[in-house]
Amino acid sequence: MTIRHLQLLALGFFACSPKADIPLHEFDGATAFTYLQRQVGFGYRIPGTPAHEAQAAWMDSLLRQRADTVVVQSWKHVTQKGDTLPLTNLIARFNPGSRDRLLFLAHWDTRPRSDNPKYNGPHTPVPGANDGASGTAVLMGMADVLKKSPPKGVGIDLLFVDGEDYGDFEKEKDDVLIGSRYYARHLEPGQLPLYAVLFDLVADKDLKLLPEGQSLLAAPEVVELVWNTAREIGHGSVFVYSPGLGPTLIDDHVELQKVGIRAIDVVDFAYPDSVGRLYWHTPADTLDKVSAQSLQVVGDVGMALVRKAEK
């Protein structure tokens, strides 16, 4: 932990006591759900495809209407198999002059093949209604709120990372988490946010969010802040603070942790059907499995974190 983080802890920046003046339900879950639907409507957002290109242009256009500044990171990644992927990260910045910043992120690409270990069907692309579109929809909804009611005394960065889900997480480790790794490697000294929150798989209808293992190890105070904030605003039945019962995942937050960012993962990895089969990384990750209410809960918490950080 840096000296700056210790100073903020001493000042109570990460304090978990209730704050009565946090506005409730600034976030509009119904509108966020239309953003989720729009993404799925583009088709499979696989790097190098027309759908991927169309979504990048759509996000860029909407974010420029909302954020103070939009930073575009574009590059080409050559995979282990020799494929060249055109990739794009987008960073929507609010109050860019503020020294103290919070980072919220999600990946926007979708998986080119279904490879869930419990899935026995054809290895077709994944629609990504939850795995990809949900976290992106939350960030887009937060951008709407931050446009209407800009943050005071703190800067907010919304990071949309590309190439998270392209390769095999076991065999092609350089071909996953590509966008978060690129972002982390191109941070300049002194640019670390106070903390970062990753939203992934956050729209399933039976949403239950348990603290993720890597997050507890690297940034336990941020986990406590997020889950206590959720409880304070009435979402404790979804954000269930039960350390040790959640998953331990290799996700975008790990690449940020490697460069010293106190990053955590808000994720519902238990995304099953009625007989326990998981929908992630299968063709069944579709619109009928997700809900506006789940986006509302997560968006409420994201915005409450912003308001807590205001000075």
C-alpha positions in Angstrom: 0.0 0.0 0.0 1.4 3.4 -0.9 1.9 6.3 1.5 -1.0 8.1 -0.3 -3.3 5.2 0.5 -2.2 5.1 4.1 -3.0 8.8 4.4 -6.4 8.3 2.9 -7.1 5.4 5.3 -6.1 7.6 8.2 -8.4 10.3 7.0 -11.3 7.8 6.8 -11.5 7.8 3.0 -12.3 4.1 3.0 -14.5 4.3 6.1 -17.5 2.0 6.1 -19.7 4.1 8.3 -23.1 5.1 6.8 -23.2 8.4 5.0 -26.8 9.8 5.1 -26.4 12.2 2.1 -25.7 9.5 -0.5 -28.4 9.9 -3.2 -30.3 6.7 -3.7 -31.3 5.3 -7.1 -29.5 7.9 -9.3 -28.7 5.0 -11.5 -31.4 3.9 -14.0 -31.4 0.1 -14.4 -34.0 0.2 -17.1 -31.9 2.4 -19.3 -28.8 0.4 -18.5 -30.7 -2.7 -19.7 -31.3 -1.0 -23.1 -27.5 -0.6 -23.3 -27.1 -4.3 -22.6 -29.7 -5.2 -25.3 -28.0 -2.9 -27.8 -24.7 -4.8 -27.3 -26.3 -8.2 -27.8 -28.0 -6.8 -30.9 -24.7 -6.1 -32.5 -24.0 -9.8 -32.5 -20.8 -11.6 -31.3 -18.3 -8.8 -30.3 -15.3 -10.9 -31.2 -12.2 -8.8 -32.0 -11.8 -8.3 -35.7 -15.5 -8.7 -36.6 -18.0 -6.1 -37.9 -20.0 -6.4 -34.7 -16.9 -5.7 -32.6 -16.1 -2.6 -34.7 -19.7 -1.4 -34.5 -19.8 -1.6 -30.8 -16.6 0.2 -30.4 -17.9 3.1 -32.5 -21.2 3.1 -30.6 -19.5 3.3 -27.2 -17.1 6.0 -28.4 -20.0 8.1 -29.7 -22.1 7.8 -26.5 -19.2 8.4 -24.2 -18.1 11.6 -26.0 -21.5 13.0 -25.3 -21.2 12.2 -21.6 -17.6 12.3 -20.3 -15.3 15.3 -19.9 -12.6 13.4 -21.8 -12.5 10.1 -23.7 -9.1 8.4 -24.2 -8.9 5.8 -26.9 -6.2 3.1 -26.7 -6.0 1.2 -30.0 -3.4 -1.4 -30.8 -2.9 -4.7 -32.6 -2.3 -7.9 -30.7 -0.7 -11.0 -32.3 -2.0 -14.2 -30.7 0.0 -17.4 -30.0 -1.7 -18.8 -33.1 -0.6 -15.9 -35.3 -3.9 -14.1 -35.6 -3.7 -10.3 -35.5 -6.5 -8.7 -33.4 -7.4 -5.0 -33.7 -8.2 -4.0 -30.1 -9.6 -0.9 -28.4 -9.8 0.3 -24.8 -12.0 3.3 -24.1 -11.5 5.4 -20.9 -14.2 7.9 -20.1 -12.9 10.5 -17.7 -14.9 12.7 -15.4 -13.3 15.6 -13.5 -10.0 14.8 -15.2 -8.1 17.5 -13.2 -8.6 15.7 -9.9 -5.6 14.1 -8.3 -7.7 11.5 -6.4 -9.4 9.1 -8.8 -11.6 6.0 -8.7 -11.5 3.5 -11.5 -14.4 1.3 -12.6 -13.9 -1.2 -15.4 -15.5 -3.9 -17.4 -14.7 -5.9 -20.6 -16.8 -5.4 -23.7 -15.6 -8.2 -26.0 -17.2 -11.6 -26.2 -15.7 -15.1 -26.4 -15.2 -16.6 -29.9 -15.9 -20.2 -28.7 -18.0 -22.0 -26.1 -15.7 -23.9 -23.8 -17.5 -24.2 -20.4 -16.3 -27.6 -19.0 -19.9 -28.6 -18.3 -21.0 -27.7 -21.8 -21.2 -30.5 -24.4 -22.5 -28.7 -27.4 -20.8 -27.2 -30.5 -18.0 -24.7 -29.8 -19.9 -21.7 -31.2 -19.4 -18.1 -30.2 -20.9 -16.7 -27.0 -23.6 -14.1 -27.1 -22.3 -12.5 -23.9 -25.5 -11.0 -22.5 -24.0 -11.3 -19.0 -20.3 -12.0 -19.8 -19.3 -8.8 -21.4 -22.5 -6.8 -21.9 -23.6 -6.6 -18.2 -20.5 -4.8 -16.8 -20.4 -2.5 -19.9 -24.0 -1.6 -19.4 -23.3 -0.7 -15.7 -20.5 1.6 -16.8 -22.6 3.2 -19.5 -25.4 3.8 -16.9 -22.9 5.4 -14.5 -21.7 7.7 -17.3 -25.3 8.9 -17.7 -25.4 9.8 -14.0 -22.0 11.4 -14.0 -23.0 13.6 -16.9 -26.1 14.9 -15.1 -24.4 15.2 -11.7 -20.6 15.4 -12.0 -18.4 14.2 -9.2 -17.2 16.8 -6.7 -13.6 16.6 -5.4 -12.8 13.3 -6.9 -12.1 12.1 -10.5 -13.8 9.1 -12.0 -12.5 6.9 -14.8 -14.7 4.4 -16.6 -12.5 1.9 -18.4 -13.9 -0.4 -21.1 -11.3 -3.1 -21.8 -11.0 -5.2 -24.9 -9.7 -8.7 -25.5 -10.4 -10.1 -22.1 -12.1 -13.3 -23.3 -10.3 -14.2 -26.6 -8.0 -17.1 -25.8 -7.8 -20.1 -23.5 -7.2 -19.1 -19.9 -5.1 -22.2 -19.3 -3.1 -22.6 -22.5 -3.0 -19.1 -24.1 -2.5 -16.8 -21.1 -1.1 -13.9 -23.2 -4.3 -14.0 -25.3 -6.7 -13.2 -22.4 -7.0 -10.1 -20.2 -5.3 -8.3 -23.1 -6.9 -4.9 -22.6 -6.4 -4.7 -18.9 -2.8 -5.7 -19.3 -2.3 -3.0 -22.0 -3.9 -0.4 -19.8 -1.8 -1.3 -16.8 1.5 -1.3 -18.8 0.8 2.1 -20.2 0.0 3.9 -16.9 2.4 6.7 -16.2 4.0 7.1 -12.7 1.6 8.8 -10.3 -1.5 7.8 -12.3 -2.6 5.0 -10.0 -6.3 5.3 -8.9 -7.1 5.1 -5.2 -8.8 1.8 -6.0 -10.5 0.0 -8.8 -13.7 -2.0 -9.1 -14.2 -4.5 -11.9 -17.8 -5.5 -12.9 -18.2 -8.8 -14.6 -21.2 -11.2 -14.9 -23.4 -8.8 -12.9 -26.8 -9.0 -14.5 -28.1 -12.6 -14.1 -31.6 -12.8 -12.7 -30.6 -14.6 -9.5 -27.7 -12.3 -8.6 -25.6 -13.1 -5.6 -22.3 -11.4 -5.2 -19.7 -12.9 -2.8 -16.2 -11.5 -2.2 -13.8 -12.9 -4.8 -10.6 -14.5 -3.5 -7.9 -12.5 -5.3 -9.7 -9.3 -4.3 -9.6 -10.3 -0.6 -5.9 -11.0 -0.8 -4.9 -7.8 -2.6 -7.3 -5.2 -1.4 -9.4 -6.4 1.6 -10.3 -2.8 2.7 -11.8 -2.1 -0.8 -13.9 -5.3 -0.6 -15.2 -4.2 2.8 -15.9 -0.7 1.5 -17.9 -2.0 -1.4 -19.9 -4.7 0.5 -20.6 -2.4 3.4 -21.7 0.4 1.0 -24.1 -2.1 -0.6 -25.5 -3.0 2.8 -25.9 0.6 3.8 -28.1 1.4 0.7 -30.3 -1.7 1.1 -28.5 -4.2 -1.2 -27.0 -6.5 1.4 -29.1 -9.5 0.3 -27.3 -9.3 -3.1 -23.8 -8.3 -1.9 -23.4 -11.0 0.7 -20.2 -10.5 2.7 -19.1 -14.1 3.3 -15.3 -14.2 2.8 -14.1 -17.6 1.7 -17.4 -18.7 0.0 -16.8 -16.8 -3.2 -14.8 -17.8 -6.2 -11.1 -17.1 -6.8 -10.6 -16.0 -10.4 -8.1 -14.8 -12.9 -9.9 -11.8 -14.2 -9.0 -8.2 -15.4 -8.5 -7.0 -11.8 -5.4 -9.2 -11.4 -3.5 -7.4 -14.2 -4.2 -4.1 -12.4 -3.1 -5.6 -9.1 0.3 -6.4 -10.7 1.1 -2.7 -11.1 0.0 -1.7 -7.6 -3.6 -0.8 -8.2 -5.9 -1.9 -5.3 -8.4 -3.6 -7.6 -11.2 -6.0 -6.8 -13.7 -8.1 -8.8 -17.4 -7.8 -8.4 -18.6 -11.0 -10.1 -21.3 -13.6 -9.9 -19.5 -16.6 -11.2 -22.3 -18.9 -10.2 -24.5 -18.3 -13.3 -26.4 -21.6 -13.5 -29.7 -23.0 -14.9 -32.2 -25.0 -12.9 -30.0 -28.1 -12.9 -26.8 -26.5 -12.1 -25.2 -26.1 -15.5 -23.3 -22.8 -15.9 -24.3 -20.4 -18.7 -21.0 -18.6 -18.9 -18.9 -19.4 -22.0 -21.8 -21.1 -23.6 -24.4 -20.2 -26.3 -27.0 -19.9 -23.5 -25.6 -16.6 -22.2 -28.6 -14.8 -23.7 -31.0 -11.9 -22.9 -33.5 -14.1 -21.2 -31.0 -14.9 -18.4 -30.4 -11.3 -17.3 -32.4 -8.5 -15.7 -32.6 -4.7 -15.4 -33.1 -5.2 -11.6 -29.7 -6.8 -11.2 -28.1 -3.9 -13.2 -30.0 -1.5 -10.9 -28.5 -3.0 -7.8 -24.9 -3.0 -9.1 -25.3 0.5 -10.6 -26.6 1.8 -7.3 -23.6 0.5 -5.5 -21.2 2.0 -8.1 -22.7 5.4 -7.8 -22.8 5.2 -4.0 -19.1 4.6 -4.0 -18.6 7.7 -6.1 -20.7 9.8 -3.7 -18.9 8.5 -0.7 -15.6 9.6 -2.2 -16.8 13.1 -2.8 -15.3 15.9 -0.6 
